[in-house]
Amino acid sequence: MKGMLEKFFSPTSVAVIGASHNPTKIGHVIFKNFLERFGGRVYPINVDTSPILGRKVYASIKDVNDKVDLAIIAIRAEAVPKVLEECGEKGVKACVIISGGFSEIGRKDLEEKCKRIAKKYGMRVIGPNTAGIYDAYSGVDAMFFPENRMKRPNRGKISFFSQSGAVGSTFMDLMAVEGLGISKFVSYGNAMDVNECDLIEFFGRDKKTEIIAGFLEGVRDGRRFLKVVKQVARKKPVIILKGGKSSVGTRAALSHSASMAGEYLVYSSVFKQTGVIEAKECEEFFDFLKVFSKQKPPKGRRVVIVTNGGGFGVLASDECEKQGLELPEPSDRMKKLLRKVLPPHAVVNNPIDLTGDATAERYLNVLKICMRSKEFDSILLIILLQIPTLGKEIVEFLGKLNMKKPIVCCSAGSEFSKDLIKKVENIGIPVYPTPERAVRALAALTRYAELERTKK
Amino acid sequence: MKGMLEKFFSPTSVAVIGASHNPTKIGHVIFKNFLERFGGRVYPINVDTSPILGRKVYASIKDVNDKVDLAIIAIRAEAVPKVLEECGEKGVKACVIISGGFSEIGRKDLEEKCKRIAKKYGMRVIGPNTAGIYDAYSGVDAMFFPENRMKRPNRGKISFFSQSGAVGSTFMDLMAVEGLGISKFVSYGNAMDVNECDLIEFFGRDKKTEIIAGFLEGVRDGRRFLKVVKQVARKKPVIILKGGKSSVGTRAALSHSASMAGEYLVYSSVFKQTGVIEAKECEEFFDFLKVFSKQKPPKGRRVVIVTNGGGFGVLASDECEKQGLELPEPSDRMKKLLRKVLPPHAVVNNPIDLTGDATAERYLNVLKICMRSKEFDSILLIILLQIPTLGKEIVEFLGKLNMKKPIVCCSAGSEFSKDLIKKVENIGIPVYPTPERAVRALAALTRYAELERTKK
């Protein structure tokens, strides 16, 4: 059944089974999503065949006089097997069962029944009990979250799978807020058929996916998982947030997704072994996605910090050491170059402290030297915009820089800062609100780079 | 000289020495701040006695025909000793030397000279090389940061000292963004006279200070520091962020504030011994301030998690275990009560998973039971607002709760969420964007509570 996941994301025609006349119902929201976003043909299915949103409604998928690639099923659990059978007869090859009420509430029997039907017809199934799937390019949007509650991220290069529907939908909303672009999203729910391994494999091959991101509580087939991530993580960054790291978390995962979250140490060592980038918590997950979306991996661990606040330089240095990044002192030659463009009270070391009267010019001159230098592999830039001497032209100057090496920035504050930070991010420099988060993102990128080199 | 710091924060008259005619100059910004915010009398001092902002200017502080309590000095370093001498003759008892150009650039001689003058007249000095001081109640504002760059936080109960001026000003701006209210702020710069120990002692006695917060790189008198924090931390929460935790960070601190940041382990154990709450990084500093500002310490470690997203419950559980918080299973009696108000598919355990179709009523009913229960000491509330069944009335319902025990919330998302989150915070519940941050804040509050009980 390899390779059969394409139909989920690039169907030419879709049936929404359980498309509802009631605007507050899941089946209505999903049908509306397709009408608004999807380029292909959409067929609403409901026993009540009065039109929905002005569209002709079919009593059964079998009444549709067209080939159907993808069926979204949002009806009560008990009715799903019959409908699935009809999908099979119709020749549908991809089904998403949104409905809950299966193994997660002890109805394993109902799930097994569906499994047998799917197998009989060679259908791939996502779900049941899922928050849906999403493709920013094709416009497939089977997520039942209204847009005012859950913003849809822009088109981008991240494909994201989540075992938890709530984590999936909240993270999608946050990706939109953070400006992280997405290719595909899958909430795989009870994983009756399609699971994390299938998705990682598929995203690994998918041309529109450059970064693979996932939230998982547990995997069912450890051996396959090991094999799949080993293969895929060699090609693309795979960033995973693992739930169920502790004994109480594992217990919670068991009642949540019936996952054997298992010994975290095993997962952790699999991640390390295979080159999976593990985000230790939610925030890191987003921080890592941002840096991998915007910057190329550095050639080594040698970081130079450029700051206009000494205290922030100290905090960044602390985190660099903690993360295993190096902060070598600039050579005498480089120091000489730096002193030429800096006032005597600036600190020419590492961190390079431009001090509290730093101007945009001072930043530009120093960054030019750092970009050219062979003594450093990456730059950690700290820009505190509270300080009145630093003008808005800093953005324009950063835009002019020849980005010969990866650069990550730390800046934070109220409106004035927020406005400039957005502009800095728009020129491709990821900005983090604290020095520690900026350093951890850079460290993740650096570790990935080392893995990349090991492979060659 | 004990107790002599009051004049810095509640002067009746202030002289701004170096008040400038040029709106871009530090001396102008500070004078303007006083005119706009300060209730008492303000005298601008400048050799050019043409009016500034319509106010009569004095050539020397000695020309002022009034008692002056506080002098803010913002002139070039070389001229400071003479002016300080005049302040002494005038009977001023509190001076803030904003000017840089002293020991931080090797001019220890100039600093020593000032020290001798201050001693001769019994003057207390903050600085030199400081970002200023601030009192939200009296309107003392000697910070040279324009308001569009650095917002001033509202009046509140936190007093904050910072060894670094940049950390101080950026954090002030962020406190305003985060809605954290402040009483007093001091950037103590080179600490020629007033240092962290004086400030902690003073804030400990100050009636308008309920929470003491500080950023420090190193202390000069370890023995006194130990004695002071031991005493003060028994009375009020003292939250400290330490810069220079690593060898490279210590090196950076040395070139920044000439601090012997010293062995971090020593600091860390002093913090533990004395009951100082250590924020391990910038973000925790704010997260801890928020929880201490809004909630009372819990009676014990037993947390109940209430969530509408299973995955978030799992992540929160993981962090609880990591932080040493307990998640006991509810008793059969409590489970029975919970089942009465919950649908069968809800998970009645810990976390209590209200699941993806949770309504505001469901939350209210469960939270009422949790508030009354003697089985738990605090509540971790997870509210994912992406989910369409959860209405805006959740805010109103939370407002009705009888807050018998501390409650901390996790919620995040785009506009819809942001709007409701602000409202939840306004009713006194601190909200964090990730489960991990919410748990760490609650854990800090819990550890403090245990310390409180040990004292009794």
Interface residues (C-beta under 8 A of the other chain):
Chain A: T24 V29 G100 G101 E104 I105 A131 F144 F145 P146 N148 R149 M150 K151 S162 Q163 S164 G165 A166 V167 S169 T170 M172 D173 L174 A176 V177 F215 E217 L241 G243 G244 K245 S246 S247 V248 G249 R251 A252 A253 S255 H256 S257 A261 E281 C282 E283 N308 G309 G310 G311 F312 G313 V314 L315 S317 D318 E319 C320 E321 K322 L327 P344 H345 V347 N349 P351 D353 G356 L384 L385 Q386 I387 P388 A412 G413 S414 E415 F416 S417 P433 T434 P435 E436 R437
Chain B: T24 V29 G100 G101 E104 I105 A131 F144 F145 P146 N148 R149 M150 K151 S162 Q163 S164 G165 A166 V167 S169 T170 M172 D173 L174 A176 V177 F215 E217 L241 G243 G244 K245 S246 S247 V248 G249 R251 A252 A253 S255 H256 S257 A261 E281 C282 E283 N308 G309 G310 G311 F312 G313 V314 L315 S317 D318 E319 C320 E321 K322 L327 P344 H345 V347 N349 P351 D353 G356 L384 L385 Q386 I387 P388 A412 G413 S414 E415 F416 S417 P433 T434 P435 E436 R437
